[in-house]
Amino acid sequence: MITNQELANLIFPDVKETIEDLEKRYPKRNLPEGAEVTRFAPSPTGFLHTGSLFTAMICQKVAKQSGGVFYVRLEDTDTKREISGSGEQLLSQLKLFNVIPNEGYLASHEVGDYGPYCQSKRADIYKVAIKKLLEDGRAYPCFCTQEELDEIRAKQEAMKLIPGYYGHFARDRFLNNDERAERIKAGKPYVIRFRSEGNHIHKIKVHDLVHGDFEIAQNDQDIVIFKSDGLPTYHFAHAVDDHFMRTTTVIRGEEWIASLPIHVELFEALGFEAPKYAHLPVIMKLDAETGNKRKLSKRKDSEAAVSFFLEDGYPGEALIVYLMTIANSNFEEWLFENGYRNIDEFRFSFDKMSLEGALFDINKLQFFAKEILAIKTKDEMYELAREYALKYDEKLLKLIDRDPNYFKAIMNIEREKENPRKDYYKFGGLADSIAFFYQDEYEKMEMEPFNEKFSHEQIKEILTHLKELSLDQDESSWFAQMKEIGLTLKFAPNGKLLKKEPENYIGSIGDVAEMLRITLTTKKNSPNLYYVMLVLGIEECHRRMDKVISKL
């Protein structure tokens, strides 16, 4: 009878390298004790998911704070689902969030001594490992057609058994090597399956850096590890790549916990030391229809794609800060104590991760975005806004480029102070928010209505007197002058006095300010009115006031 060695040579006659050769080609990394090697391993099958950014961010953090290596590996063995260019797009989007690998697949090129970093280019490595499993009797060729596999599944479903290719249902594991060789020589198509020695009624003990120690059913599935197209499946490639790329910690979503028994058994069969595992909680959302929590969905939720935040103009830092609050329960407190400009100094810990999936909170993201944009200088705001506008907003770009210094003046309103104003949380919609500063845009805008309790004559009188306001004074003096003008026209200097003596006043200084605000900006809400007037200039302010007066 043909031996396992002879069968392996029949299947892989050109494979001369051994596992020992690969160990020499990819030796253990020369890193300090405690240094972690982590990887982000996306498939080029679509956009960068927010959950994937969450994972990549933590991978980078763990490696960086330990003095280790963070690399990217492109898992492109599923050629049927691959979307051209998506690998490059994933890397470019990661960079926008300052998640930058030390080595690996970098879109246009690769960096590092442990490549290739695209799985589609590593077939020779996988064949060496699979040939070893064939020689050890831990893998075998399977000649089942899809129709035959469907029949097996139908029988299992009828018997209410766990579906899959295992036990006595693993038909071709019982062929002898002579039968296998005969079919191979006859040109019958086949895949290679892993021969499991497990039994799902037994448990294995595993340790997870997030979930701690737990038990899970042993693997007994004879999974496909090598497809008929000459490429491995994810499960097998993962084990081989993480070993020979010397990954110390595999960080991934908790949906992969179910696959852990397969991976543990593969590492054991190959004689490799398994890496540590950290399965991260998934990011959730409340379903609008059911009211129940569910995983962020590529199909249902715009927030599932990081492109949503990029196209809407959220600062990348804000999403990273928000995701870090999900990652570690102590980060938010640390952030308020240490500020937003030095978050790299925060020390991440798996011990501080919640076991429950966090609900995505857009309002909290916007809060952090406001805080981050508030501490940017006017020059930084100009650079960020223009970079966004170049890609996504032609109208904003035209406003910025019309007069960069004027745009900076708008952005600088109440910025250079101890507690800067927090007007902005994104650059999407910014063009509409600041349009009133530009005369031609102002002329196109529809003015919000004035308070109906005041007649047109009263409003005209107020605006006429407000033309006396001088901008050659500081804000407090300017506001004091406005209060004096209001007082002469029977407007109380504060709401408290109006409430106390309603018979003596027709309104408060707040009403006066609102009339001026609507006149100058068309809105009831705007940045600080004094600084709005400074940016517009006294001539433009008077022109707008005269125009409104003439129309009332």
Secondary structure, DSSP 8 states (H G I E B T S, - for coil): ---HHHHHHHH-TT----HHHHHHHS------TT--EEEE---SSSS-BHHHHHHHHHHHHHHHHTT-EEEE-B----TTT--TTHHHHHHHHHHHTT---SEEE-SS-EESSS---BGGG-HHHHHHHHHHHHHTTSEEEE---HHHHHHHHHHHHHTT---SSBGGG-GGGGS-HHHHHHHHHTT---EEEE-----TTSEEEEEETTTEEEEEE---B--EEE-TTS-B-HHHHHHHHHHHTT-SEEEEEGGGGGGHHHHHHHHHHHT----EEEEE---EEE-TTT--EEE--TTT-GGGBHHHHHHTT--HHHHHHHHHHHH-TTHHHHHHHH-SS-GGG----GGG--SS--B--HHHHHHHHHHHHHTS-HHHHHHHHHHHHHHH-HHHHHHHHH-HHHHHHHHTTTTSSSS-----S-STTHHHHHGGGSHHHHHHS------TTS-HHHHHHHHHHHTT--SSS-HHHHHHHHHHHHHHTTEESSHHHHHH-GGG-SEEHHHHHHHHHHHHHSSS--S-HHHHHHHH-HHHHHHHHHHHHHH-
